[in-house]
Amino acid sequence: MTVGVMKCWEWKSVAMDGFAPDSPEVPPDVATQVQRLRAVMDTSLDAILFLDGATGRVIDANPAACEALGYSLDEIASRTVDEIAPRAVPLVRETLRSPGQGAVGRTAFELELRAKSGAEVAVQCRMRVVAEPGGPTVVVVARPLERPGRGRRTSVHRASSSRRGGYDALTGLADRCRFEARLELALREAQREPSRRFAVLFVDLDGFKAINDQFGHLSGDRLLATIAERIARSVRPDDLVARFGGDEFTIFLDDLYSEADAQVVGQRIVTAVAAPVEIDHRTVSVTASIGIAVSWRGYDTPEAMLRDADQAMFQAKRSAAGTCHVAIAP
């Protein structure tokens, strides 16, 4: 969608003040284009937001955006991208660095918008910069992955099991593809911002197979769902937890200061997982072995970082169940 150089609040003034095509203040062709674009915005099922490039503040939104997030137009216009889409902040920065031609402008990304109620609305979005005399405006077009009001997510980590893509049906966590896409984006951003630090934790459950074999797959599934919830509650809202496969989980920890930060989270997960679980009137327990890979070791691909985290997990498993091990080098 071509927005042109007209500020969004000028769009509203044109539409609301009722300029006619023959108005001396607005050329007929411009007025017609504005009316058409406003009609597209107002009838679109996609949420459309306009952000001030300097402050990240919302300067305009269409009805679909207001409906999806539960704000009136006046309310949403006082919000910033940090409030309504904290995990989109790096994407906005990337878009501003490469206006009109960056990867973000061409590629659709999945992330979450935070509604007024606090619920997380999963969306697929694209972003584009519009260069304007007063400074750049970021155009965000977001397509909800589920209809407003029908089972919205209440946590950034968990999702409705009915969602078709991006999430694990059993645990509601992100799936492997979604996790690898998030990691790939972070590695690209780190190439431009070497000071940025993040980590990948690879978690494997010790003793799960024995429980699954003894009590059956249904009990095993209930245990996995409980462990997934515990892991999700052990990290920050902006971190990403995924079920990688079977009884393996991965965690993306963003904005770290040191390796010790990742180790603290790893130990917190070890403690949370080890607590006994009541499954079908039986008390069972498992432990977690965790491998950690940190971004500042010089990784170029998600595969390399996940490989080292996986190998570090096996080293932890060999040393003692319920421990963490940090990968030394890529």
Residue pairs with C-beta under 8 A, 6 or more apart in sequence:
1 37
1 40
1 139
1 141
3 37
3 128
3 130
3 137
3 139
4 33
4 130
5 130
5 131
5 132
5 133
6 30
6 34
7 59
7 132
7 134
7 137
8 50
8 59
8 60
8 137
9 59
9 60
11 34
11 37
11 38
11 60
12 60
14 26
14 31
14 34
14 35
14 38
15 34
15 35
15 38
19 25
19 26
19 31
20 31
21 28
21 31
21 32
22 28
23 31
26 34
41 48
41 62
42 62
42 63
44 62
44 64
45 64
45 143
46 64
46 141
46 142
46 143
47 61
47 62
47 64
47 65
47 68
47 69
47 113
47 123
47 140
47 141
47 142
47 143
47 144
48 61
48 62
48 64
48 65
48 139
48 140
48 141
48 142
49 58
49 60
49 61
49 65
49 76
49 84
49 139
49 140
49 142
50 58
50 59
50 60
50 61
50 137
50 138
50 139
50 140
51 57
51 58
51 59
51 81
51 92
51 137
51 138
51 140
52 58
52 59
52 135
52 137
52 138
53 96
53 129
53 135
53 136
53 137
53 138
54 135
54 136
55 80
56 80
56 81
56 82
56 89
56 92
57 77
57 78
57 79
57 80
57 81
58 76
58 77
58 78
58 79
58 80
58 81
58 84
59 77
59 137
60 77
61 71
61 73
61 76
61 77
65 76
65 142
66 72
66 73
66 76
67 148
68 113
68 115
68 121
68 123
68 142
68 144
68 148
69 76
69 84
69 113
69 114
69 115
69 116
69 121
70 115
70 116
70 117
71 79
71 116
75 116
76 84
81 88
81 89
81 92
82 89
83 114
84 113
84 114
85 111
85 112
85 113
85 114
85 140
86 114
86 237
86 238
87 111
87 112
87 156
87 238
88 111
88 113
88 125
88 140
90 185
90 186
90 189
91 104
91 109
91 111
91 127
91 185
92 127
92 138
94 102
94 103
94 104
94 189
94 192
95 102
95 104
95 105
95 127
95 128
95 129
95 138
96 129
96 136
96 138
97 192
98 104
98 105
99 128
99 129
99 131
99 136
100 128
100 129
100 131
103 188
104 126
104 127
105 126
105 127
105 128
105 129
106 126
107 126
108 124
108 125
108 126
108 143
109 124
109 125
109 126
109 181
109 185
110 122
110 123
110 124
110 125
110 145
110 166
110 178
110 181
111 122
111 123
111 125
112 120
112 121
112 122
112 123
112 153
112 156
113 120
113 121
113 123
113 142
114 120
114 121
115 121
115 152
118 154
119 152
119 153
119 154
120 152
120 153
120 154
120 155
120 156
121 144
121 148
121 152
121 153
122 144
122 145
122 146
122 153
122 159
122 163
122 166
123 142
123 143
123 144
123 145
124 142
124 143
124 145
125 140
125 141
125 142
125 143
126 140
126 141
127 138
127 139
127 140
127 141
128 138
128 139
129 136
129 137
129 138
129 139
130 136
130 137
130 138
130 139
145 163
145 165
145 166
146 152
146 160
146 163
151 160
151 162
153 159
153 160
155 232
155 237
156 237
156 238
156 240
157 172
157 173
157 174
157 232
157 235
157 240
157 241
158 171
158 172
158 173
158 229
158 232
159 166
159 167
159 172
159 173
159 174
160 167
160 172
161 167
161 169
161 170
161 172
165 175
165 177
166 174
166 175
166 177
166 178
167 173
167 174
167 175
167 178
168 174
168 175
168 242
168 243
170 221
170 224
170 225
170 228
170 243
171 224
171 225
171 228
171 229
171 243
172 228
173 228
173 232
173 241
173 242
173 243
173 249
174 182
174 240
174 241
174 242
174 243
175 242
175 243
176 242
176 243
176 244
176 245
176 250
178 240
178 242
179 240
179 242
179 244
179 250
179 252
180 302
180 306
182 240
182 252
183 200
183 252
183 302
183 305
183 306
184 301
184 302
186 196
186 198
186 252
186 254
186 295
187 295
187 299
187 300
187 301
187 302
187 305
189 196
190 196
190 198
190 295
196 255
196 295
197 255
197 256
197 257
197 258
197 294
197 295
197 296
198 252
198 253
198 254
198 255
198 256
198 294
198 295
199 252
199 253
199 256
199 259
199 261
199 262
199 292
199 293
199 294
199 295
200 250
200 251
200 252
200 253
200 292
200 293
200 305
200 306
200 309
201 250
201 251
201 253
201 262
201 265
201 266
201 269
201 290
201 291
201 292
201 309
202 244
202 248
202 249
202 250
202 290
202 291
202 292
202 293
202 306
202 309
202 310
202 312
202 313
203 231
203 248
203 249
203 250
203 251
203 269
203 273
203 288
203 289
203 290
203 313
204 247
204 248
204 288
204 289
204 290
204 313
204 317
205 227
205 247
205 248
205 273
205 286
205 287
205 288
206 286
206 287
206 288
206 289
206 317
206 321
206 322
207 285
207 286
207 287
207 321
208 220
208 223
208 224
208 247
208 286
209 247
211 219
211 220
211 223
211 284
211 286
212 219
212 220
212 223
215 279
215 280
215 282
215 284
219 279
219 280
219 282
219 284
222 279
222 280
223 277
223 279
223 284
223 286
224 243
224 247
226 277
226 279
227 249
227 273
227 277
227 286
228 241
228 243
228 249
230 269
230 272
230 273
230 275
231 241
231 249
231 251
231 269
231 272
231 273
232 241
233 272
234 265
234 268
234 269
234 272
235 241
235 251
235 253
235 265
235 269
236 253
238 254
238 255
239 251
239 252
239 253
239 254
240 251
240 252
241 249
241 250
241 251
241 252
242 249
242 250
242 251
242 252
243 249
244 250
250 306
250 309
251 265
251 269
253 261
253 262
253 265
256 262
256 294
259 292
259 294
259 326
262 292
262 294
262 326
263 292
263 324
263 326
266 290
266 292
266 324
267 324
269 288
269 290
270 287
270 288
270 290
270 322
270 323
270 324
273 286
273 287
273 288
273 322
274 285
274 286
274 287
274 288
274 322
275 285
276 283
276 284
276 285
277 283
277 284
277 285
277 286
287 321
287 322
288 322
289 313
289 314
289 316
289 317
289 321
289 322
289 323
289 324
290 313
290 316
290 323
290 324
290 325
291 308
291 309
291 310
291 311
291 312
291 313
291 314
291 315
291 316
291 324
291 325
291 326
291 327
292 309
292 312
292 324
292 325
292 326
292 327
293 299
293 305
293 306
293 308
293 309
293 312
293 326
293 327
293 330
294 326
294 327
295 305
297 308
297 327
297 328
297 329
297 330
298 330
299 305
299 308
299 330
304 330
305 330
308 327
308 329
308 330
309 327
311 327
312 325
312 326
312 327
313 325
315 325
316 323
316 324
316 325
319 325
